[in-house]
Amino acid sequence: MKMTGTFIFLGIDSFTGTKDPTKVYKNAVFLQETDTLKVFLDSESEKVLNGIQLMDKVDTELDIRFGQKIYITLTAVRKLSTKVA
């Protein structure tokens, strides 16, 4: 299921794996009103964030898949404006 939304980009959060502490994983963090959204980044989805800076207002396209778990993939990001006051 494809979904779009307007968010404020808060940055990329890095963390180490629990099973293998040598692996580093990343989440893109977005703000909408008072809610935050963390989207797991793989190498492809991290590329769509090129040129996006902290606190930029962006339109995002998300691919959401349902199964035993819910998977959210960041497929596109378009900058709307520079820096939210």
C-alpha positions as CSV (number, residue, x, y, z in Angstrom):
1,M,0.0,0.0,0.0
2,K,1.4,3.4,-1.0
3,M,1.0,6.4,1.3
4,T,2.1,10.0,1.1
5,G,2.6,12.4,4.0
6,T,4.1,15.8,4.8
7,F,6.7,15.7,7.6
8,I,9.6,17.6,9.1
9,F,12.9,15.6,8.7
10,L,14.5,15.3,12.1
11,G,17.6,13.3,11.0
12,I,19.0,9.8,10.9
13,D,19.3,7.7,14.0
14,S,22.0,5.0,14.1
15,F,22.0,2.0,16.4
16,T,23.9,-1.2,16.8
17,G,22.4,-4.7,16.4
18,T,21.5,-6.7,19.5
19,K,22.5,-10.1,18.1
20,D,25.6,-8.7,16.3
21,P,26.9,-5.5,17.9
22,T,29.3,-5.0,15.0
23,K,26.4,-4.2,12.6
24,V,25.1,-0.6,12.5
25,Y,21.5,0.1,11.4
26,K,19.8,3.4,10.6
27,N,16.3,4.9,10.9
28,A,15.1,8.1,9.3
29,V,13.1,10.1,11.8
30,F,10.2,12.4,10.8
31,L,7.9,14.6,12.8
32,Q,4.2,15.3,12.0
33,E,2.4,17.5,14.5
34,T,3.4,15.9,17.8
35,D,4.0,12.3,16.4
36,T,7.3,10.9,15.3
37,L,7.8,8.3,12.6
38,K,10.9,6.1,12.4
39,V,11.5,4.4,9.1
40,F,14.2,1.7,8.8
41,L,16.8,2.6,6.1
42,D,18.5,0.2,3.8
43,S,21.1,1.4,1.3
44,E,18.5,2.2,-1.4
45,S,16.1,4.1,0.8
46,E,19.0,6.1,2.4
47,K,19.8,7.5,-1.1
48,V,16.5,9.3,-1.4
49,L,17.5,11.5,1.5
50,N,20.4,13.1,-0.3
51,G,20.1,16.8,-0.2
52,I,17.6,16.8,2.7
53,Q,18.8,18.7,5.7
54,L,17.6,18.7,9.4
55,M,14.3,20.4,9.9
56,D,13.4,20.5,6.2
57,K,9.7,20.2,5.5
58,V,9.3,17.3,3.1
59,D,6.7,15.3,1.2
60,T,7.3,11.5,1.5
61,E,6.1,8.5,-0.2
62,L,6.0,5.3,1.9
63,D,5.4,1.7,0.9
64,I,3.6,-0.1,3.7
65,R,3.4,-3.9,3.7
66,F,1.4,-5.9,6.2
67,G,2.2,-9.5,7.4
68,Q,3.3,-10.9,10.7
69,K,5.0,-7.5,11.1
70,I,4.4,-4.1,9.4
71,Y,7.2,-3.0,7.1
72,I,7.5,0.6,6.0
73,T,9.8,1.5,3.2
74,L,10.8,5.1,2.3
75,T,10.5,5.3,-1.5
76,A,10.6,9.0,-2.3
77,V,11.3,12.3,-0.5
78,R,10.7,15.8,-2.0
79,K,11.8,18.9,-0.2
80,L,9.0,21.5,0.3
81,S,10.8,24.3,2.0
82,T,14.0,25.0,3.8
83,K,14.1,24.9,7.6
84,V,11.0,25.1,9.7
85,A,11.1,28.0,12.1
